[in-house]
Amino acid sequence: MPAPDLHGIVPAVVTPFREDESIDYNAWQRILEFLIGAGVHGLFIAGGQGEFFALTEEERTVVVRFAVQAVAGRVPVYVNIGAVTTAESSRLAQHAEAESADVLVAITPYYIRPSAEELAGHYIEICRSVRAPVMAYNIPERTGVELAPSILRQVKQDQSNFQGLKDSSGNLDLIPQWLEAGLVAFMGRDHLVLAGLERGCAGAVSACANVAPRAFVELFRAWRAGDREKAARIQALVEPLRRAFALGTFPAVVKEAMAMAGIPAGRCRRPVGPLPQAARSQLAPILEALKNEGLLTPAAG
């Protein structure tokens, strides 16, 4: 199966929930249309910002089906199929492939801490279980497991459908090593998008792009056009939104910011609750600054 063109701004899409914590598919349709309308280059479903950890295995298969049908081929659909065990990850990968997801992204196993050899075997087995393009998802801050270039180089050499990774380590020095290993790298830290692009990243998987997709799309376009000054100005504008993650429990801040911007993101599943009013008050001027620059627009409808 040929890989789609892996590049650009790929929002790590939220999964909206109603007050009873059921998935709000009507709201999700609006969010997907809003993001596509803003010019994003792909959509990343059921990642950390999409609360995959709060979804049942059945829900993780259903949301893929819904997203693929809603997107209808307009942009590539990336799906996180990672789980603690290799068997579950492979099973989720097969389900996502059967639903015609374009790229399968596997977060590292979490809670446990596999060795380098075990991690390589994990990704090789996932790749063997499908024909679709596979990427890794490196976020040691949350999983306690860090991928090294040597591990993924081994996977790449063994499996032709292994394409690269979303790297949320924040370690810019690793980017040349990912590229030397023949991998496509996506920046996973919103405050480092421009720095990642300058070092060779193909794009970024961005949580904040749920709130202000136009800002990140314009940043990417400016960089590709050689207008670093404009790209750097936009990067500076979005950095406060990323820093605002500290105002609440992950992943509530992005959903709260979306709601404040007029985008129907719903609540998080418990135990994560809403932001306190003091935190909302700190978010407001950040969103206002983006709005004043024409980089924040609500979802239509």
Order of alpha helices (4+ residues) and beta strands (2+ residues): beta-alpha-beta-alpha-beta-alpha-beta-alpha-beta-alpha-alpha-beta-alpha-beta-alpha-beta-alpha-alpha-alpha-alpha
